[in-house]
Amino acid sequence: MRGCSDKGIGYLRIMARHSAAPDRTSTLSYWLLVAFLTILWIAGGASRADVIGQTVVRFSAWSIIVLAILALPRVDWRVVREPAIILGLTSLVVALQLVPLPPSIWTDLPGRAIIAEAAVLTGTNQPWRPLSISPSGTSNALASLVVPAVVLLLAANLTREQHWRIAMLVLLMATAGAVVGVLQFSGANFENPLINTVPRAVSGNFANRNHIALLLAIGSVLALAWAFRPKSSPWKAGAAFGLLVIFILVTLASGSRSGAIVGLSAIVLTFIVFRAGVTRQLEAIPRKVAIPLVALAVALTIAAVWLSVSLDRAASIDRATMLQGDADLRLKIWPIVLDMIQRYFPLGTGFGTFDPVFRISEPDAILAPSYINLAHNDWLQILLEGGLISVALLGATLAWLIFGTFRLWYSDHGLSNSRILAKAGSIVIALVCAASITDYPARTPMLMALLALAAVWLVKDRSNNMNTSLIRSRMI
């Protein structure tokens, strides 16, 4: 019995590293992650490969990796096993697309005939080429994966309380992004030299207004999760409500139609998931005060939105009501992309190759002074660039996410702090997946990092529960 007790105490010590007792590893990892997320907020708001911010982000990422190798005594990879495996397999798939192939194989790949003709016309021998039609684009895609790798490396070592502090940092960054958006809306000339900002656009610290809208939606989820934590005071609910109103108004002013839908979905879904916390907060207030208070909150939100619309400040609603037939370029692009998927299936064109590949198939009817560099639907673009193997990897990832989310939402472990953060992480992943239907948020370093962080929150709660069960079994 004593041996079993000693084993139980040993497991308790392991659990302590991830609960309330930060050590050197967790403390250093925490501050490195804070620094990295801050750099991403400043320089990681664009997806284009040629912006200066990409250099800043990747140099910072590799510097942190080197520092972590030299300074961190350990990395608890088991805590983030599934996200790390998914990231590793993704990196392997992208790397394999850069392996040179002999002409006898490369020329027989689907869709390569037009490129093979270049050597014929110039009278030269066919060179060895990789599967990727644009190796530079695929190399850039592979290099971009260092961002989620750093997040997994650092987040694996954090305690539960440190994860909550990171979540509050993300909420603070969403609030700061909203402030920048308000300044842009007021006419302030805010230009970030590290990203490709659009003049007079309300896009916060991003190059794309859809991305600031998604960040505000994520901020809404974290604000409500913070407000409905166990033993949370009512004033936090009031502060969260105030942030929600600000996020909604900035989203409407941004002109992002998909962002308005994603933001509303985020708020509704979070209220549904955390309904027990909402009920607990309301029960702490006398009934004769709670009912008028809820009615007042709803009325103020509706009034703020109505005022924004009536004063012609809700660009998102204006753009939605003006959408007619084929006015949206996306509706013209997607049929072409579907045709391209069939042409290059089952091997795809290589990740990061959409721009040059689309120019081969681009019809004259949509030619314009500006160019189309992405499909504005990441689900279709992954199919085009990754082929059948990416479909298999994506399907396995979605199956894991759906199973993990279902088990998390319908388990009976109550609403601990780690479980609330895990549920918030599952909602954040769902929002990024939904936003990817009409955009490409996960190709932006900042949102790529938040997606990896949300995956860590999702598996962190499961590992805590498994460790707790293991401790109990060892101690019996």
C-alpha positions, 0 to 999 in steps of 0.5 A, a space after each residue: 500500500 505504501 508503494 502505491 501511495 508513493 506512486 500516487 504522490 509522484 503523479 501528484 507532483 507531475 500534475 503540480 507542474 501543470 496546475 498552480 506551481 509554475 517552475 523555471 520551465 513554465 515561467 520562461 515558456 510563459 514570458 516567451 509566449 507573451 513576447 511572441 504573441 505581442 510580436 504577432 499582434 504587431 507584425 503578424 497580421 498579413 498572409 502575403 509572403 512579401 511583407 516585412 512582417 513575415 521576416 520579423 515573425 519568422 526571425 522571432 520564431 526561430 530565435 525563440 526556438 533556439 532560446 528554448 533549446 538552450 534554456 528550457 530543461 524540458 518540453 512536455 510534448 505529451 500534453 500536446 501530442 495530437 496537435 503536434 502529430 497533426 502539425 508534424 504530418 502537415 509539415 511532412 506533406 508540404 516537405 514531400 511536395 518539394 522533393 525533385 522528381 525525374 522527368 519521366 514521373 513529373 511530366 505524367 502528373 495531372 496538369 503539368 503538360 503546359 509547363 512541360 512544353 516550356 522545355 520542348 519550346 526551348 529545345 532543352 532537356 526536361 529538368 527534375 522538378 518537384 511535385 509543387 508547380 511553384 517551389 518558392 510558394 511551397 517553401 514559404 508555406 513550409 516556413 510559415 509552419 514555424 509559427 504554430 510550432 513555437 506556440 505548441 512548444 511553449 504552451 505545452 509547458 504552461 500551468 492552467 493559471 498561465 493558460 488563463 493569463 494567455 487567454 486574457 492577453 489574447 482578449 486584451 489584444 482583441 480589445 487593442 485591435 478594436 481600439 485601432 479599428 475605432 481610430 481607423 473609422 474616425 479617419 486616423 491615418 493608421 498604417 503599419 509598415 510591417 503589413 500590407 494595409 489597405 487605405 481607409 479600411 477598418 481592419 485593426 492590426 490586420 491587412 484584411 477586415 475579415 481577420 480583425 472581425 474574426 479576432 473580435 469574435 474570438 475576443 467575445 468568446 474569451 470575454 464570456 468565458 472569463 465572465 462565467 468562470 467559477 466564483 466569478 463576480 458579477 462585475 466581470 459579466 458587466 465588463 464582458 457585456 461592454 466589450 461585446 458591444 464594442 466588438 459588435 460595433 467595430 465588426 459592423 464598421 469593418 464592412 466584413 459580412 462574414 465577420 458579422 455572421 461569425 461574430 454573432 455565432 460566437 456570442 450565441 454559441 458561447 452563451 449556449 455552452 456556458 449557460 450554466 455560468 450565466 444561470 449562476 450569475 443571474 441567481 446571484 442577483 435578486 430576481 427583481 433586479 436580474 430581469 430588468 438588468 437583462 432586458 436593459 442589456 438586450 435593449 442597449 445592444 439593439 439600440 447600439 446596433 440600430 444607431 450604427 445602421 441608421 447613422 450609416 456606420 454599419 458597413 457590413 450590413 450595407 455590403 450585405 444588402 448590396 450583394 447581387 448575383 455575381 457582384 461578389 468575386 468569390 462567386 466567380 472564383 469558386 467554380 473555376 477552383 472546382 474545375 482546377 481541383 478536378 484537373 490536378 487531382 489526386 496529387 494537387 498543385 503544391 501548397 502555396 501555389 494558388 497564385 501562379 496556378 490560377 493565372 493558368 486557368 483564369 478566364 478573360 471575363 474576370 481579368 482586372 488590374 488587381 490579381 487574385 492571390 487566394 481562393 477565399 475559401 481555404 477548404 477548396 484551396 487545401 483540396 486544390 493544393 494538397 490533393 488526396 493526401 491533404 483530404 485524408 489528413 484534413 478528414 482525420 483532423 476534423 474527426 479528432 476535433 469533432 470527437 474531442 469537442 463532443 466528448 468535452 461538451 457532453 461530459 459530466 466533469 462540471 465547469 472547472 477553469 480548465 474545462 471552461 477554457 477547453 470549451 472556449 478553445 473548441 469554439 475558437 476552432 469552430 469559428 476559424 473553420 467557419 471563417 475559412 469557408 469565405 476567407 483564409 484566416 489560418 494563413 495569417 500568422 496571428 490567427 494561425 497562432 491562436 488556432 494552435 493555442 485553441 487546440 492546446 486548450 482543447 487537449 489540455 483539459 483532457 490530459 488533466 482529466 486523464 492524469 487525475 483519473 490515473 492518480 486516483 487509480 494509483 492511490 487506491 
